[in-house]
Amino acid sequence: MTIPASGLPEGLQIDTLAVREGLPATPWGENSEALFLTSSFCHPNAATAAARFSGEEEGFVYSRFSNPTVMMMERRLAALEGTEACIATSSGMAAILLLLMGLLKSGDHVVCSRSVFGSTIKLLQAEFGKFGVSSSFVSQTDLDEWRAALRPETRLLLAESPTNPLTEVCDIAALAALAHDHGALLAVDNCFATPALQRPAEFGADLIIHSGTKYLDGQGRVLAGALCGSKALIDKVLTPVLRSAGMSLSPFNAWVVLKGLETLAIRMQAQCARALELARWLEAQPQVSRVHYPGLPSHPQHELALRQMGGQGGAVIAFELAAGQGAEAQRRAAFACIDATRLMSITANLGDTKTTITHPASTSHGRLTEEQRQAAGISQGLIRIAVGLEDARDLQADLARMLAAV
Protein backbone atom coordinates (compact mmCIF):
# COMPACT_ATOMS: atom_id res chain seq x y z
CA MET A 1 0.00 0.00 0.00
CA THR A 2 1.13 3.54 -0.78
CA ILE A 3 -0.80 6.53 0.56
CA PRO A 4 -1.75 8.36 -2.66
CA ALA A 5 -1.12 11.99 -3.51
CA SER A 6 -3.96 14.35 -4.29
CA GLY A 7 -3.30 14.12 -8.02
CA LEU A 8 -3.30 17.88 -8.57
CA PRO A 9 -1.38 19.46 -11.47
CA GLU A 10 2.06 20.92 -10.80
CA GLY A 11 2.62 24.64 -10.30
CA LEU A 12 -0.69 25.60 -8.71
CA GLN A 13 -0.97 28.91 -6.87
CA ILE A 14 -1.34 29.20 -3.11
CA ASP A 15 -5.07 30.06 -3.22
CA THR A 16 -5.78 26.90 -5.18
CA LEU A 17 -3.62 24.73 -2.93
CA ALA A 18 -5.42 26.12 0.13
CA VAL A 19 -8.68 24.72 -1.21
CA ARG A 20 -7.57 21.55 -3.00
CA GLU A 21 -4.40 20.00 -1.52
CA GLY A 22 -4.72 16.95 0.73
CA LEU A 23 -5.65 13.35 -0.07
CA PRO A 24 -7.91 11.96 -2.82
CA ALA A 25 -11.58 11.53 -1.96
CA THR A 26 -12.73 8.17 -0.64
CA PRO A 27 -14.70 5.84 -2.95
CA TRP A 28 -17.85 7.65 -1.78
CA GLY A 29 -16.75 10.77 -3.66
CA GLU A 30 -17.23 13.38 -0.93
CA ASN A 31 -16.50 16.98 -1.96
CA SER A 32 -15.72 18.19 1.57
CA GLU A 33 -12.79 16.36 3.12
CA ALA A 34 -13.69 13.32 5.20
CA LEU A 35 -13.34 13.38 8.98
CA PHE A 36 -11.82 10.13 10.22
CA LEU A 37 -12.82 9.91 13.89
CA THR A 38 -11.11 6.64 14.68
CA SER A 39 -8.36 5.72 17.09
CA SER A 40 -7.02 2.78 15.08
CA PHE A 41 -7.06 1.18 11.63
CA CYS A 42 -7.55 -2.44 10.58
CA HIS A 43 -5.21 -4.43 8.36
CA PRO A 44 -5.95 -7.28 5.95
CA ASN A 45 -3.57 -9.66 7.72
CA ALA A 46 -0.91 -9.87 10.44
CA ALA A 47 2.00 -9.50 8.02
CA THR A 48 0.62 -6.23 6.68
CA ALA A 49 0.07 -4.97 10.22
CA ALA A 50 3.68 -5.78 11.08
CA ALA A 51 4.96 -4.04 7.93
CA ARG A 52 2.95 -0.91 8.61
CA PHE A 53 3.92 -0.73 12.28
CA SER A 54 7.60 -1.05 11.35
CA GLY A 55 7.37 1.54 8.59
CA GLU A 56 8.28 -0.88 5.84
CA GLU A 57 4.91 -0.21 4.20
CA GLU A 58 2.88 3.00 4.13
CA GLY A 59 -0.46 2.86 5.86
CA PHE A 60 -2.48 4.26 8.70
CA VAL A 61 -1.89 2.51 12.01
CA TYR A 62 -2.95 4.51 15.05
CA SER A 63 -4.22 8.09 15.23
CA ARG A 64 -1.56 9.14 17.71
CA PHE A 65 0.82 9.34 14.76
CA SER A 66 -1.10 8.53 11.55
CA ASN A 67 -4.59 9.60 10.54
CA PRO A 68 -5.97 10.54 7.11
CA THR A 69 -7.64 13.78 8.24
CA VAL A 70 -4.49 14.93 10.03
CA MET A 71 -2.41 14.01 6.98
CA MET A 72 -4.69 16.08 4.74
CA MET A 73 -4.12 19.12 6.95
CA GLU A 74 -0.37 18.46 7.05
CA ARG A 75 -0.08 18.14 3.27
CA ARG A 76 -2.11 21.29 2.70
CA LEU A 77 -0.08 23.39 5.14
CA ALA A 78 3.22 22.08 3.73
CA ALA A 79 2.03 23.06 0.25
CA LEU A 80 1.16 26.56 1.43
CA GLU A 81 4.54 26.98 3.16
CA GLY A 82 6.42 25.56 0.18
CA THR A 83 8.07 22.79 2.21
CA GLU A 84 8.38 19.08 1.60
CA ALA A 85 6.55 17.98 4.72
CA CYS A 86 4.61 18.99 7.82
CA ILE A 87 3.83 17.40 11.17
CA ALA A 88 0.75 18.45 13.14
CA THR A 89 0.60 18.77 16.92
CA SER A 90 -2.02 19.38 19.60
CA SER A 91 -1.13 23.09 20.03
CA GLY A 92 1.43 25.68 19.01
CA MET A 93 3.41 25.13 22.21
CA ALA A 94 3.30 21.37 21.55
CA ALA A 95 4.93 22.12 18.19
CA ILE A 96 7.73 24.03 19.92
CA LEU A 97 8.10 21.23 22.48
CA LEU A 98 8.39 18.69 19.66
CA LEU A 99 10.93 20.89 17.88
CA LEU A 100 13.15 21.15 20.96
CA MET A 101 12.79 17.49 21.93
CA GLY A 102 13.61 16.35 18.43
CA LEU A 103 16.64 18.55 17.82
CA LEU A 104 18.33 18.98 21.19
CA LYS A 105 20.12 16.96 23.83
CA SER A 106 21.90 17.74 27.09
CA GLY A 107 24.83 20.08 26.47
CA ASP A 108 23.30 21.72 23.41
CA HIS A 109 22.74 25.46 23.16
CA VAL A 110 19.95 27.57 21.65
CA VAL A 111 20.09 31.21 20.58
CA CYS A 112 16.60 32.69 20.81
CA SER A 113 15.06 36.09 20.30
CA ARG A 114 14.14 37.62 23.65
CA SER A 115 10.96 38.93 22.01
CA VAL A 116 9.36 35.53 21.41
CA PHE A 117 6.14 34.40 23.08
CA GLY A 118 6.51 34.25 26.86
CA SER A 119 5.72 30.53 27.10
CA THR A 120 8.55 29.78 24.68
CA ILE A 121 11.00 31.57 26.97
CA LYS A 122 9.66 29.69 29.99
CA LEU A 123 9.88 26.35 28.16
CA LEU A 124 13.51 26.91 27.21
CA GLN A 125 14.69 28.31 30.53
CA ALA A 126 12.64 26.47 33.13
CA GLU A 127 12.02 23.11 31.49
CA PHE A 128 14.82 22.40 29.03
CA GLY A 129 17.29 24.09 31.36
CA LYS A 130 16.59 21.27 33.85
CA PHE A 131 17.81 18.77 31.27
CA GLY A 132 21.07 20.51 30.44
CA VAL A 133 20.05 22.58 27.41
CA SER A 134 21.30 26.16 27.71
CA SER A 135 19.77 29.20 26.03
CA SER A 136 20.91 32.71 25.18
CA PHE A 137 18.32 35.41 24.52
CA VAL A 138 19.22 38.21 22.13
CA SER A 139 17.71 41.20 20.37
CA GLN A 140 15.31 40.11 17.64
CA THR A 141 16.71 42.68 15.23
CA ASP A 142 20.45 42.92 16.06
CA LEU A 143 22.34 40.41 13.94
CA ASP A 144 25.57 41.15 15.81
CA GLU A 145 23.95 39.95 19.06
CA TRP A 146 22.91 36.71 17.39
CA ARG A 147 26.45 36.24 16.06
CA ALA A 148 28.08 37.01 19.41
CA ALA A 149 25.84 34.52 21.22
CA LEU A 150 26.89 31.55 19.07
CA ARG A 151 28.88 28.80 20.76
CA PRO A 152 30.45 25.60 19.44
CA GLU A 153 27.51 23.70 20.94
CA THR A 154 24.81 25.94 19.37
CA ARG A 155 22.37 23.73 17.46
CA LEU A 156 19.36 25.98 16.93
CA LEU A 157 18.45 29.60 16.26
CA LEU A 158 14.83 30.41 17.12
CA ALA A 159 12.88 33.51 16.12
CA GLU A 160 9.36 34.83 15.55
CA SER A 161 8.62 37.26 12.76
CA PRO A 162 6.69 39.37 13.50
CA THR A 163 6.95 38.91 17.27
CA ASN A 164 4.23 38.84 19.88
CA PRO A 165 3.27 41.52 20.82
CA LEU A 166 5.72 44.20 19.59
CA THR A 167 5.65 43.04 15.94
CA GLU A 168 9.44 43.10 15.60
CA VAL A 169 10.65 41.66 12.31
CA CYS A 170 13.86 39.70 11.87
CA ASP A 171 15.89 39.35 8.68
CA ILE A 172 15.14 35.68 8.02
CA ALA A 173 17.68 35.30 5.21
CA ALA A 174 20.47 36.80 7.31
CA LEU A 175 19.67 34.56 10.29
CA ALA A 176 19.49 31.51 8.03
CA ALA A 177 22.94 32.27 6.62
CA LEU A 178 24.32 32.80 10.12
CA ALA A 179 22.85 29.51 11.36
CA HIS A 180 24.02 27.48 8.39
CA ASP A 181 27.54 28.91 8.47
CA HIS A 182 27.69 27.68 12.07
CA GLY A 183 26.23 24.26 11.32
CA ALA A 184 22.99 25.05 13.13
CA LEU A 185 19.34 25.17 12.08
CA LEU A 186 16.98 28.15 11.95
CA ALA A 187 13.36 27.78 13.10
CA VAL A 188 10.94 30.66 12.51
CA ASP A 189 7.54 31.03 14.14
CA ASN A 190 5.27 32.19 11.30
CA CYS A 191 2.11 32.46 13.38
CA PHE A 192 1.49 36.19 12.89
CA ALA A 193 2.20 36.32 9.15
CA THR A 194 1.06 32.85 8.01
CA PRO A 195 2.03 31.53 4.56
CA ALA A 196 -0.60 33.86 3.08
CA LEU A 197 1.90 36.70 3.68
CA GLN A 198 5.30 35.12 4.33
CA ARG A 199 7.01 31.80 3.57
CA PRO A 200 10.17 31.58 5.70
CA ALA A 201 11.51 28.57 3.78
CA GLU A 202 11.96 30.84 0.76
CA PHE A 203 14.42 32.87 2.86
CA GLY A 204 16.35 29.83 4.09
CA ALA A 205 14.55 28.82 7.30
CA ASP A 206 14.83 25.10 8.04
CA LEU A 207 11.68 24.74 10.11
CA ILE A 208 8.51 26.81 10.30
CA ILE A 209 6.44 26.81 13.50
CA HIS A 210 2.68 27.36 13.61
CA SER A 211 0.03 27.75 16.22
CA GLY A 212 -2.93 26.64 14.13
CA THR A 213 -5.09 27.95 16.97
CA LYS A 214 -4.62 31.41 15.49
CA TYR A 215 -5.04 32.42 11.84
CA LEU A 216 -4.93 28.93 10.33
CA ASP A 217 -8.22 28.06 12.02
CA GLY A 218 -9.22 31.71 11.93
CA GLN A 219 -12.36 31.54 14.03
CA GLY A 220 -11.10 30.73 17.53
CA ARG A 221 -12.54 27.21 17.59
CA VAL A 222 -9.76 24.69 18.25
CA LEU A 223 -6.19 24.26 19.44
CA ALA A 224 -3.66 23.07 16.89
CA GLY A 225 0.02 23.36 16.01
CA ALA A 226 2.41 22.31 13.27
CA LEU A 227 6.01 22.22 12.10
CA CYS A 228 6.89 22.47 8.41
CA GLY A 229 10.26 21.55 6.89
CA SER A 230 12.18 18.98 4.90
CA LYS A 231 11.12 15.33 4.78
CA ALA A 232 14.42 14.42 6.41
CA LEU A 233 13.69 16.55 9.46
CA ILE A 234 9.96 15.87 9.67
CA ASP A 235 9.96 12.12 8.94
CA LYS A 236 13.27 11.03 10.42
CA VAL A 237 13.80 13.41 13.35
CA LEU A 238 10.43 14.70 14.56
CA THR A 239 7.91 11.97 13.75
CA PRO A 240 9.61 9.34 15.96
CA VAL A 241 9.41 11.76 18.90
CA LEU A 242 5.73 12.51 18.32
CA ARG A 243 5.00 8.78 17.98
CA SER A 244 6.53 8.16 21.42
CA ALA A 245 5.57 11.36 23.24
CA GLY A 246 2.05 11.77 21.85
CA MET A 247 1.61 15.54 21.42
CA SER A 248 -0.80 14.60 18.63
CA LEU A 249 -3.45 16.67 16.89
CA SER A 250 -6.95 15.23 17.09
CA PRO A 251 -8.61 14.43 13.72
CA PHE A 252 -11.51 16.74 14.52
CA ASN A 253 -9.23 19.71 15.22
CA ALA A 254 -7.23 18.89 12.08
CA TRP A 255 -10.45 18.93 10.06
CA VAL A 256 -11.44 22.34 11.46
CA VAL A 257 -8.02 23.81 10.60
CA LEU A 258 -8.13 22.15 7.19
CA LYS A 259 -11.36 24.00 6.40
CA GLY A 260 -9.96 27.21 7.90
CA LEU A 261 -7.02 27.09 5.51
CA GLU A 262 -9.44 27.41 2.60
CA THR A 263 -10.20 31.03 3.53
CA LEU A 264 -6.80 31.96 5.00
CA ALA A 265 -5.62 34.20 2.17
CA ILE A 266 -8.79 36.24 1.82
CA ARG A 267 -9.13 36.61 5.58
CA MET A 268 -5.55 37.81 5.94
CA GLN A 269 -5.93 40.38 3.18
CA ALA A 270 -9.10 41.79 4.73
CA GLN A 271 -7.72 41.81 8.29
CA CYS A 272 -4.43 43.41 7.20
CA ALA A 273 -6.33 46.20 5.44
CA ARG A 274 -8.39 46.94 8.55
CA ALA A 275 -5.29 46.80 10.77
CA LEU A 276 -3.41 49.33 8.63
CA GLU A 277 -6.35 51.73 8.75
CA LEU A 278 -6.59 51.47 12.54
CA ALA A 279 -2.83 51.72 13.06
CA ARG A 280 -2.71 54.97 11.08
CA TRP A 281 -5.58 56.35 13.16
CA LEU A 282 -4.01 55.29 16.46
CA GLU A 283 -0.72 56.93 15.55
CA ALA A 284 -2.50 60.28 15.34
CA GLN A 285 -4.17 60.06 18.78
CA PRO A 286 -2.72 62.15 21.65
CA GLN A 287 -3.42 59.39 24.21
CA VAL A 288 -1.06 57.05 22.34
CA SER A 289 2.70 57.48 22.63
CA ARG A 290 3.72 54.77 20.15
CA VAL A 291 2.16 52.29 17.73
CA HIS A 292 3.92 49.04 16.86
CA TYR A 293 2.78 47.90 13.42
CA PRO A 294 5.04 46.75 10.55
CA GLY A 295 2.82 48.37 7.95
CA LEU A 296 3.58 51.86 9.26
CA PRO A 297 6.64 53.76 7.95
CA SER A 298 7.47 54.55 11.60
CA HIS A 299 8.11 50.86 12.31
CA PRO A 300 11.90 50.23 12.58
CA GLN A 301 11.75 47.25 10.21
CA HIS A 302 9.05 48.62 7.90
CA GLU A 303 10.87 48.06 4.60
CA LEU A 304 12.11 44.61 5.62
CA ALA A 305 8.62 43.63 6.74
CA LEU A 306 7.06 44.63 3.45
CA ARG A 307 9.72 42.70 1.50
CA GLN A 308 9.27 39.54 3.56
CA MET A 309 5.49 39.77 4.02
CA GLY A 310 4.31 40.48 0.50
CA GLY A 311 3.75 44.19 1.06
CA GLN A 312 1.47 43.66 4.07
CA GLY A 313 1.90 44.55 7.73
CA GLY A 314 -0.15 41.78 9.30
CA ALA A 315 -3.27 42.04 11.44
CA VAL A 316 -1.78 42.62 14.91
CA ILE A 317 -1.23 46.09 16.39
CA ALA A 318 0.38 46.95 19.71
CA PHE A 319 0.24 50.47 21.12
CA GLU A 320 1.54 52.20 24.22
CA LEU A 321 -0.52 54.68 26.18
CA ALA A 322 0.89 58.12 26.88
CA ALA A 323 -0.94 58.33 30.22
CA GLY A 324 0.58 57.28 33.53
CA GLN A 325 3.98 57.59 35.15
CA GLY A 326 5.42 54.41 36.60
CA ALA A 327 4.40 50.80 36.14
CA GLU A 328 1.34 50.87 38.39
CA ALA A 329 -0.09 54.01 36.81
CA GLN A 330 0.50 52.58 33.33
CA ARG A 331 -1.24 49.36 34.29
CA ARG A 332 -4.28 51.22 35.65
CA ALA A 333 -4.51 53.27 32.46
CA ALA A 334 -4.25 50.17 30.28
CA PHE A 335 -6.94 48.36 32.27
CA ALA A 336 -9.25 51.39 32.07
CA CYS A 337 -8.77 51.56 28.31
CA ILE A 338 -9.44 47.85 27.78
CA ASP A 339 -12.44 47.80 30.11
CA ALA A 340 -14.12 50.56 28.11
CA THR A 341 -14.49 48.44 24.99
CA ARG A 342 -18.03 47.63 23.90
CA LEU A 343 -17.04 45.67 20.80
CA MET A 344 -13.74 43.86 21.17
CA SER A 345 -13.23 40.53 22.93
CA ILE A 346 -10.98 40.77 25.99
CA THR A 347 -8.92 37.65 25.48
CA ALA A 348 -5.28 36.81 24.85
CA ASN A 349 -6.07 34.69 21.80
CA LEU A 350 -5.62 36.16 18.33
CA GLY A 351 -6.26 35.33 14.70
CA ASP A 352 -10.03 35.27 15.15
CA THR A 353 -12.58 36.89 12.86
CA LYS A 354 -13.58 38.77 16.02
CA THR A 355 -11.17 41.53 17.09
CA THR A 356 -9.44 40.69 20.36
CA ILE A 357 -7.68 42.93 22.85
CA THR A 358 -5.32 42.08 25.69
CA HIS A 359 -2.79 43.47 28.17
CA PRO A 360 0.35 41.42 27.38
CA ALA A 361 2.19 42.21 30.64
CA SER A 362 -0.52 40.49 32.69
CA THR A 363 -1.62 37.78 30.23
CA SER A 364 0.60 36.32 27.50
CA HIS A 365 3.78 37.51 29.26
CA GLY A 366 2.40 37.45 32.80
CA ARG A 367 4.54 34.50 33.94
CA LEU A 368 7.78 36.33 33.13
CA THR A 369 9.57 38.43 35.70
CA GLU A 370 9.32 42.20 35.41
CA GLU A 371 13.00 42.21 34.41
CA GLN A 372 12.30 39.75 31.59
CA ARG A 373 9.31 41.79 30.44
CA GLN A 374 11.32 45.01 30.40
CA ALA A 375 14.10 43.29 28.44
CA ALA A 376 11.49 42.21 25.90
CA GLY A 377 10.01 45.73 25.76
CA ILE A 378 6.69 44.72 27.35
CA SER A 379 5.62 47.73 29.41
CA GLN A 380 2.58 47.88 31.68
CA GLY A 381 1.10 50.51 29.36
CA LEU A 382 1.22 48.27 26.29
CA ILE A 383 -2.02 47.01 24.70
CA ARG A 384 -2.30 44.49 21.86
CA ILE A 385 -5.13 44.33 19.35
CA ALA A 386 -5.58 41.48 16.87
CA VAL A 387 -7.86 42.96 14.23
CA GLY A 388 -10.74 40.83 13.01
CA LEU A 389 -13.33 41.28 10.28
CA GLU A 390 -15.62 43.88 11.83
CA ASP A 391 -16.06 47.13 9.93
CA ALA A 392 -13.03 49.37 10.55
CA ARG A 393 -15.29 52.34 11.24
CA ASP A 394 -16.95 50.50 14.12
CA LEU A 395 -13.58 49.43 15.52
CA GLN A 396 -12.28 53.00 15.30
CA ALA A 397 -15.31 54.32 17.17
CA ASP A 398 -14.76 51.72 19.87
CA LEU A 399 -11.10 52.68 20.19
CA ALA A 400 -12.02 56.37 20.46
CA ARG A 401 -14.37 55.52 23.35
CA MET A 402 -11.65 53.42 25.00
CA LEU A 403 -8.96 56.09 24.73
CA ALA A 404 -11.33 58.67 26.18
CA ALA A 405 -11.54 56.53 29.32
CA VAL A 406 -7.80 56.79 30.03
QUIKAJO-V689173 format. One record per residue. N is the residue number from 1. PHI is phi in degrees with one decimal (999 if undefined). PSI is psi as a letter, one per 40 degrees, with the letter a starting at -180 (* if undefined). Layout:
N/PHI/PSI + N/PHI/PSI
This chain:
1/999/h + 2/-126.2/h + 3/-69.6/h + 4/-74.2/i + 5/-80.6/i + 6/-69.9/d + 7/80.6/e + 8/-76.3/i + 9/-64.1/i + 10/-74.3/i + 11/77.2/e + 12/-71.9/i + 13/-80.9/i + 14/-61.4/d + 15/-65.1/d + 16/-72.6/d + 17/-61.5/d + 18/-64.2/d + 19/-101.5/d + 20/-113.4/d + 21/-70.0/i + 22/156.6/b + 23/-121.0/i + 24/-61.3/i + 25/-65.1/i + 26/-71.9/i + 27/-57.9/e + 28/-77.8/e + 29/76.5/f + 30/-63.8/i + 31/-89.7/d + 32/-89.3/h + 33/-56.6/i + 34/-72.7/i + 35/-107.4/h + 36/-96.1/g + 37/-88.6/g + 38/-145.2/i + 39/-82.9/d + 40/-138.4/i + 41/-131.7/i + 42/-90.6/i + 43/-126.3/i + 44/-68.2/d + 45/-162.2/i + 46/-65.9/d + 47/-64.8/d + 48/-66.0/d + 49/-58.1/d + 50/-63.1/d + 51/-66.2/d + 52/-73.8/d + 53/-65.1/d + 54/-82.8/e + 55/87.9/e + 56/-70.0/d + 57/-129.2/h + 58/-68.5/i + 59/164.3/i + 60/-87.7/h + 61/-118.5/d + 62/-152.7/h + 63/-70.5/e + 64/-64.8/d + 65/-140.4/e + 66/-157.2/h + 67/-151.5/h + 68/-61.2/d + 69/-66.0/d + 70/-64.2/d + 71/-63.4/d + 72/-60.3/d + 73/-64.4/d + 74/-63.4/d + 75/-65.2/d + 76/-68.1/d + 77/-66.7/d + 78/-60.6/d + 79/-63.1/d + 80/-67.8/d + 81/-81.0/e + 82/73.6/f + 83/-113.3/i + 84/-73.3/d + 85/-152.3/i + 86/-151.0/i + 87/-128.8/h + 88/-93.0/i + 89/-135.0/i + 90/-72.7/e + 91/-163.7/i + 92/-65.0/d + 93/-67.7/d + 94/-64.0/d + 95/-64.6/d + 96/-67.9/d + 97/-59.4/d + 98/-62.2/d + 99/-56.8/d + 100/-70.5/d + 101/-65.4/d + 102/-74.6/d + 103/-99.1/d + 104/-115.7/i + 105/-140.5/i + 106/-56.3/h + 107/97.8/e + 108/-78.4/i + 109/-132.5/i + 110/-120.8/h + 111/-106.4/h + 112/-131.9/i + 113/-60.4/h + 114/-77.3/e + 115/-98.7/e + 116/-71.6/i + 117/-52.4/h + 118/-57.2/d + 119/-66.2/d + 120/-65.8/d + 121/-62.6/d + 122/-62.3/d + 123/-62.2/d + 124/-67.3/d + 125/-74.7/d + 126/-80.2/d + 127/-95.0/d + 128/-72.5/d + 129/-61.9/d + 130/-65.0/d + 131/-103.5/e + 132/88.2/e + 133/-95.7/h + 134/-99.9/i + 135/-136.1/i + 136/-119.2/h + 137/-111.0/h + 138/-129.9/i + 139/-61.7/h + 140/-57.2/d + 141/-109.4/e + 142/-103.5/h + 143/-62.7/d + 144/-64.2/d + 145/-66.2/d + 146/-60.1/d + 147/-64.0/d + 148/-67.5/d + 149/-81.8/e + 150/-64.6/i + 151/-128.4/i + 152/-57.6/d + 153/-93.5/e + 154/-69.1/h + 155/-113.8/e + 156/-147.1/h + 157/-109.6/h + 158/-130.3/h + 159/-142.9/i + 160/-112.8/i + 161/-156.4/h + 162/-70.4/i + 163/-87.7/i + 164/-108.0/h + 165/-109.8/e + 166/-83.8/e + 167/56.1/f + 168/-71.7/i + 169/-116.6/h + 170/-98.8/i + 171/-82.6/g + 172/-63.0/d + 173/-62.9/d + 174/-67.5/d + 175/-67.4/d + 176/-62.7/d + 177/-63.2/d + 178/-63.3/d + 179/-61.9/d + 180/-69.4/d + 181/-63.6/d + 182/-95.6/e + 183/78.7/f + 184/-109.5/i + 185/-109.9/i + 186/-113.5/h + 187/-113.9/h + 188/-123.8/h + 189/-78.8/h + 190/-106.6/f + 191/-61.6/d + 192/-71.1/d + 193/-88.2/d + 194/64.7/i + 195/-66.9/e + 196/-66.1/d + 197/-112.3/d + 198/-146.8/h + 199/-123.2/g + 200/-57.1/d + 201/-61.8/d + 202/-67.6/e + 203/-102.9/e + 204/106.4/e + 205/-64.1/i + 206/-85.5/d + 207/-137.1/i + 208/-116.7/h + 209/-101.8/h + 210/-134.9/h + 211/-98.1/h + 212/-67.0/e + 213/-58.5/d + 214/-90.5/b + 215/-70.0/d + 216/-63.9/d + 217/-70.5/d + 218/88.7/e + 219/-132.9/e + 220/64.5/f + 221/-100.5/d + 222/-137.8/i + 223/-92.6/i + 224/-165.2/i + 225/-148.8/i + 226/-164.8/i + 227/-126.3/h + 228/-116.4/i + 229/179.4/a + 230/-73.0/i + 231/-62.1/d + 232/-61.1/d + 233/-73.9/d + 234/-69.5/d + 235/-77.9/d + 236/-92.9/d + 237/-102.9/d + 238/-92.4/d + 239/-59.9/d + 240/-59.4/d + 241/-69.7/d + 242/-61.4/d + 243/-60.4/d + 244/-85.1/d + 245/-89.7/d + 246/79.3/f + 247/-83.4/f + 248/-86.5/i + 249/-85.8/h + 250/-70.8/i + 251/-58.0/d + 252/-63.3/d + 253/-63.1/d + 254/-61.4/d + 255/-65.2/d + 256/-63.4/d + 257/-65.6/d + 258/-55.4/d + 259/-72.0/d + 260/-64.2/d + 261/-61.3/d + 262/-63.5/d + 263/-110.5/e + 264/-56.6/d + 265/-63.5/d + 266/-71.5/d + 267/-64.9/d + 268/-63.3/d + 269/-61.9/d + 270/-68.2/d + 271/-70.7/d + 272/-62.3/d + 273/-63.0/d + 274/-66.4/d + 275/-62.8/d + 276/-61.7/d + 277/-61.2/d + 278/-70.5/d + 279/-63.5/d + 280/-61.5/d + 281/-66.9/d + 282/-59.5/d + 283/-63.2/d + 284/-93.6/e + 285/-90.1/h + 286/-67.3/d + 287/-77.9/e + 288/-112.1/h + 289/-89.5/d + 290/-159.6/i + 291/-118.0/h + 292/-103.8/h + 293/-156.3/h + 294/-60.9/d + 295/-78.4/e + 296/-90.8/h + 297/-58.5/d + 298/-74.6/e + 299/-68.9/h + 300/-59.2/d + 301/-111.8/f + 302/-55.1/d + 303/-65.7/d + 304/-62.7/d + 305/-60.5/d + 306/-65.3/d + 307/-66.2/d + 308/-81.5/d + 309/-113.8/f + 310/61.3/f + 311/81.5/e + 312/-110.9/i + 313/-105.9/e + 314/87.4/a + 315/-116.8/e + 316/-112.2/h + 317/-122.7/h + 318/-120.0/i + 319/-141.1/i + 320/-110.2/h + 321/-78.6/i + 322/-80.5/d + 323/-77.4/i + 324/94.0/h + 325/-111.8/h + 326/91.4/i + 327/-61.6/d + 328/-66.7/d + 329/-65.3/d + 330/-63.4/d + 331/-64.4/d + 332/-61.3/d + 333/-64.7/d + 334/-63.7/d + 335/-64.3/d + 336/-62.9/d + 337/-63.5/d + 338/-64.1/d + 339/-67.9/e + 340/-85.4/e + 341/-66.1/i + 342/-119.6/e + 343/-131.6/d + 344/-82.6/i + 345/-89.0/h + 346/-83.1/g + 347/-158.0/i + 348/-82.7/e + 349/-71.6/i + 350/-148.4/i + 351/87.1/e + 352/-83.4/i + 353/-69.9/d + 354/-91.3/h + 355/-65.5/h + 356/-118.1/i + 357/-137.5/i + 358/-152.4/i + 359/-107.7/g + 360/-56.1/d + 361/-63.0/d + 362/-112.7/e + 363/-124.1/c + 364/-61.3/d + 365/-115.7/f + 366/-69.1/d + 367/-83.1/e + 368/-80.2/i + 369/-72.8/i + 370/-60.7/d + 371/-63.2/d + 372/-65.5/d + 373/-64.4/d + 374/-63.6/d + 375/-63.1/d + 376/-86.4/e + 377/81.5/e + 378/-94.1/g + 379/-86.5/i + 380/-71.8/e + 381/-94.9/e + 382/-90.0/h + 383/-126.2/h + 384/-115.6/h + 385/-120.5/h + 386/-106.6/h + 387/-76.1/h + 388/-98.6/a + 389/-113.8/e + 390/-66.8/i + 391/-63.7/h + 392/-61.1/d + 393/-66.2/d + 394/-69.3/d + 395/-65.1/d + 396/-65.1/d + 397/-64.7/d + 398/-65.8/d + 399/-63.0/d + 400/-61.1/d + 401/-63.5/d + 402/-67.6/d + 403/-66.9/d + 404/-67.2/d + 405/-82.5/e + 406/-78.6/*
